[in-house]
């Protein structure tokens, strides 16, 4: 897979010709509703011919395997396909092998080195008896290079049939699914959630569902509600017992605590509560995780940050989700949602107190459209990356890219004369985030949130990582 940024005067046909790629494969993987319209600065994913294949109408796993001379089992294993009947148009598959024709001056060591595989892998794939002797013009089957393994969590607020269908369609990309949310009550009980369809979808795609618990009440995170539970050992016991009952009844495989705006004086109470949860959950084989605000120092001031004890959480729970997004929040000034320099500033601190193999880095799957000049008290509209590109196309404006933030943005003027500024994610910005996960050696990433169309993300993820399934 390659990422191509559209230049002035280019057409999709020209781009396809340049890469020697099938134009229909480009249309499908990018979910282009109008192939005749591309935007200057738009980032397109270009599948590599003979290395990747985008599923088209009428395809089956068997027909694709036959076309490329591989087995359905090899295709399924390479692409985390749990059910061969669950294939979707526009889904990109990485092929287990591709063909390379031996050129003058080639040797197996050079071919292997260039393609990220070993000589023995090529020898085995081609039944070569004498590795020192290969003839010019000979077609060789080259195994796909191994990708690093990672874990991916996805939050979803979509409890509709469409939400469950999205989980099924994208399920090969997820280790965990975190339906949002169950909220605590002051008596240690929890609100209910219509999560059956999501849990069935997770099971179909071999995804581990984690129950999300929050202190959310009356449309906001409630500091007093958290305090009520965290300051009462008896209520904590009641809450944990209720949690275990729901988890065991519904088939969750663990819990993710998203307690936000907790009073600073409850910091140690929160840590003690988590220890108690782990003590009850571990014998049941259940995972315990937390969501943490993006801090850059241990003593960072602010109600969002102070009770989140990075070092303690890193010692107590199985893993943490660091919410490295929302710099460009709906009620603030226009800015990148997750500027990579700010994300890395948080990680620079986090890795000093939390084991790297316990950190999932937060990744936004959305953008925002602000009215400008910005006025305090106004709120931006959330847009999907796909919708953002459509806005740029509709108003005939080019997409810019901020190198410091590693984020695309543009400005436009609507029909009423109102000016707007849009920041969002694209294939380049998401690649920068996956590069960051690799550089910092993290356990993986965590998406907020499903339900927004971002087709370029999935092939970029696939190219970078093999997502681990439990």
N, C-alpha and C positions, 0 to 999 in steps of 0.2 A: 504494500500500500504506500502510495505517495500522497503528499499534500500539495495541491496546486493553488496558487493565489491568482485569481483572474486579473489580467492586465487590460489596459484600454485597447479596444478594437478586437479582442478575442471572442471567438464563438465556441460553443461547446464542441462542435465538430472539429475545429482546429485544435482544441486541447486534446481531444481523443486521438487525433492523428499524430500529434507531437509525442504522446506517450505510447503509441501503438496499442491503444486500448479500445475496447468495444464501447461505443457511445451509449448503448442501452444499459451496459453494466454500470457506467458512471451515473446515468439517470436514476437507476434503481437504488443504488447504494446511498445516493444523496437525497433521494426522495424529491426530485425536482418536478414540480407540478407543471412548469412551463419550460421545457428545455431550450426554447428560443430566447429566454431572458436569463442572462447572468449579470452579476453586478461587479463592477471594478472593486477589487479588494476582497471579494468573496472567496473563502477557502473551501475548495472541493477535495473530496477524497477520491483518489484514482486507484482502482484495483489493479494489481500487477497481473498481467496476462500469464496464464499457466502456473501462477503461484496462488492466486486467489480467485474465487468464483462467487458471483452474486446470484442468489436464487431467483429464478424467473417463474412465471406462471406455467404450471404443468410439470415442474420439476419434482422428482422424488429423490430421496437419498440414494436409492438403487440406481436410478438413471444417471445421476451425477457421478457416482462411483464408476459406472460403466464407461462414461464419457472420458474419464481421466485415468482409467486403468488401475483403480485402487479398490479396496474393499469398503463396504459400508461401515464395518467395524473401525477401520482406520480413520475414516472421515468423522465418525461419531466421537472417537477418542480425541482426535485433534481439536474438535470444536465443542467439547462438553455437551454433546447432544444426548440427553437422557432418553428421549422418545423420538425415534426416527420419523414418526408421523407428524411431529410438530415442527414443520418447516414453514418459513414465512418469506414471501416475496420481498426482496430488498435486503435480506440477511446475507452477510458475507461469510463465506467459508474459507478457511485456510486449507490448502491442499496438502496432503501428507508428503507428496513428492512433486518435483517439477523436472522437466526435461532440459538437459544441457548438451549441446553438440560440441564434441571435442575440437578445439582449434589448434592450428600449428603452434608448437612451443608449449602446449599444455602438459602438465603432469597432474597426477591425482592429488598430490600435496597442495599444489597451487589452487586447484579447483575447490578442494575441501576448505582451504583457508579463506578463500573469497566468499564462500557461502555459509560459513559459520558451522561447519560439520567436520567430522573426522574422516580420515582416509578409510578406516575400517567400516564406517557407516556406508560409504559409497561402494566399497568392495562387496559388502553384504547385500546391498540393495540391487546390485547388478551381477552377482555371482561371478565376479572377476577372479580368475585363477592366478594371474600374474599382474600384480599392481604396477609393476615397472613398465608394462607394455600396454599402452592404450593407443588406438589408431585414430588419426584425424578423421572427423566426420562421424565418429561413433556417437549415437545418442545415449546419454547416461541419465539414469534416474537419480536425482539428487534429493535426499530427505530434507524436509523443511527444518530449518535451524530451531533448536530448542529455545523457548522463550522463558524468561524468569517467571516463577510462580508468585502470585499475589492473592490477597483476599479482598473482596469487594462487598461492601454493604450498601443496600439501597433502602432509603426511607420512602414510604408512600403514604399519602393521605387519601388515596382513591380506593374506596371500598365498593365501588360500583362494579358491575360485570366487566365494564371496559377496563377498570383498574386491574382486575384479575387477569384479563386477557393480555394486558401489557406485560405483566409479570411472566406469563407463559411465553410470550413472544421474545422477551429479552432474558429469560431465565438462565441461559447458559453463561451469562456474564456475572452472576451473583453468587457469592458464598452465603451471605445472610440477607434476609428480608426483614425490615423493621416497620410493620404497620403502625402508623401514628394516629391515635395513641390511646392508652388507658391513663386516666388521671386519678390521683389519690383523693380520698375524701377525709374529712377531719376525724372520722371514727375508724379509720384504718381499712375501710372497704374501697373498692375501685369502681369507676364508671365502666360501662360495658362498651363493647365495640363489635360491629357487624363485620367480623373478619374471616368468616368461614370460607368464602370464595377465594380470598387471598391465601389462606393457609392451604387450601386444596391446590392452588396454582403453585405454591412453593413446593409442595410435596411432589407434584408432577415433574418439576424441574430440578429436584434434588437440591433445594435451597433450604438452609437452616433458618427458620423463623425465630426472631427474638422479640419478646414482648416489651414494648416501650412504655415506661412509667414516667409520668410527669407530675409536676405540681401546678398544672394548668387549671384555672377556674375563672369563670366570668370573663373569658376572652383575653386573659393574660396570665403570665406566670405569677403565682401568688406566694410571696415570701412568708406570710403568716401561716399559710397552709403547710408549707414545708416545715416551719418551726414547730407547729403543733405535733407533727409526727416525729421529727428529729429530737425533740426534747422529752419524749415519752417512751421509755423502753417497752411498756405494755402495748402501746399503739404500734410500735415497730413490729413486735411479735405478731400482732393481729394482721398487719399489712403483709408480712412475709408469708404467713399461713395462707392468706387469701391469694397471694400471688402464686404460691405453689399449687393451689387448687385449680386456678385458671390455667396455668401452664400445663399441668398434667392432664386436665380435661380436654384442652384444645390442641395439645401436641406441639406447643412451643419448645424450643431447645435451649432457652435461656432468657435473659432479661437485659434491657438497656435502660439505665436510669438517666433521664434528662431533667434533672432538677436545676432550674435556672433562677437567678436572682435570690439565692439563699443568703440569709443574713450572715455577715462575717463571724458573728459569735457562734454560729452553728457549724462552723468549719469542722471542728473535731467531732461534733455530733454526727455529721454526715460521714466522716471517716469511720467512726465506730459502727454506724448503721450498716455500712458496706461490709465491714468485717463480719457482722452478724449474718448478713445475707449470704456471704460466701460460705460461712460455717454451715448454713442450712442447705444451700444449693449444691455444694460440691459432692456430698454423698449421693445425690440424685443424678450426678453426671451433667449438671446444667451449667451453662456459661453465664458469667456475670460481667457486664460492661457498663461504661458510663459515657455520657457526652459532656465534653468540657469546653468552656469558653476559650477563645484564642488569646492566651497570655504571652507576654514577652519577658516577664520577671516573676519571681515567686511572690513578691509583695505588691503586685500591681493593684492600684486602687480602683474602686468601683464595685457596686453591688453585683454586677454580672460576674466579676472575677474572683473576689476575695475568698469565698468559701470553697472554691475549686482548688484543691490541694494536689497539684500535679504529681509530686513525689509519692504521696500516700496512695493515690489512685493507681499509680504505676506499680506499687508494691502489692496492693490488695486485689485488684480485679484482673480478669483475663486479658482485657484490652480496653482501650479508650478510643472514642471518636473525638478528634479535636475539630471544632466547628470553624474551620478556616475559610469563612465566607462572611458576607454581609458587611464588608467595608462600605460598599455602595448599597446602603439600606434604603428601604422605600421612603422613609421620612427624612433622609439626609440629602446632601448635595450630590450631584451626578458624579459617579466614580465607578471604577471597575468593581465587580462584585467580589472578586478574589484576586487582587493584585499580587503577582507572584513574589515580588520583593517583600511584601507584608507577610505573606504565607510563610516564606522562608525565615523571616525574622521570628515568627512564632516557633517554628520547628527548631531553630538554633537554640532556643531556650529549652523546648520540650525534651530534646534528646539528651540533655544533660541530667535530667531527673527521672525520665521514663524510659524503660528499655525500648529500643527501636522496634523490636518485634512485638510490641504491644500497642503501637500507634497506627490508627487509621486516620489518614488525612482527609478532611472534609473537602468535597468537590461540588460546586454548584452546577446545576444543569439548566440554568435559567439566566435571563437578563432583565434589564429594567429600562423603561422609557420615561424620562423626566421632562417636564416642561421647564423651559429656560427663558429668561433668567430665573434661576431657582428662588422660590419664596419660602421662607420658614413656615412650617405648618401645612405645606402641600405634600402630597404623596405620589411617588412614581408608580407607574403601572408595570406589573410583572409581565414579561413576554418570554416566549420560548426562543431559542436560537433560530429556529426555522422562521418564526414570525418576525424576528428582527431583520433577517435578510429580505423577507418579503416587503417590509416597510422601506428598506433602502431601495429596493427595486421599484416600488410604487411611486416613490417621490424622486427617483432618478438621481440619487446621491451616492458617491463612492464610499466604501467602507475603509476607514483608517485603522491603523494598528499601533498601539502604544508599546514600544519596546521595553520600557521600564516595568510596566505592569503586565506585559505579555497578555494584552487583552484588546479585542476589536471594539470599535466604537464608531459612531457617525452622528451627524446632526442633520435635521430636516425641518422644513416649515410646512405645516399642514394647511388645509383649505381655508381655515379661518385666519391664517397669518400667524398662528402660534408656533414658536420655535420649540424644538425638542432636541434632547441629547439621549442617545441610546448606548448602553454598554451591555455586552453579552459575551457568550463563549462561542468559540469556533474550533475547528480542527487544530489550528496552531496553538491556541491558548490551552486546550486540553492536553496536547502533546507536551507543553511546558510543565503541566501538572504531573503527568506520568514520568517525565524526566526527573522531576523533583522527588517523587516517591522512590525512584531508583537511586538517586544521588544520596538521599538520606537513609537508604536501607530500611524503609518502613514495612510494617506488616501488610499495609494495603491502603485502600481508599474507601471513602464513604460518600455516597451521593445524596444530596438534597436538591431536588426531590423528583421522584417519578411523576409522570403526567404532563411533561413538557417535551415537545418534539425537538430532538437533537440527534438526528440520524448519523451525523459524522462521528459522534462519540464512540459508537460501538465498534466500528472497524478500527479506529485508532487504538482503543483499548485492546482489541484482539491482537493487533500487530505487536503491541508492546509486552503483553503478558498472557500467560495461561492462568486463568482464574481457578483458584483452588476450591474444590468441593469437599465438604467434611465427610 
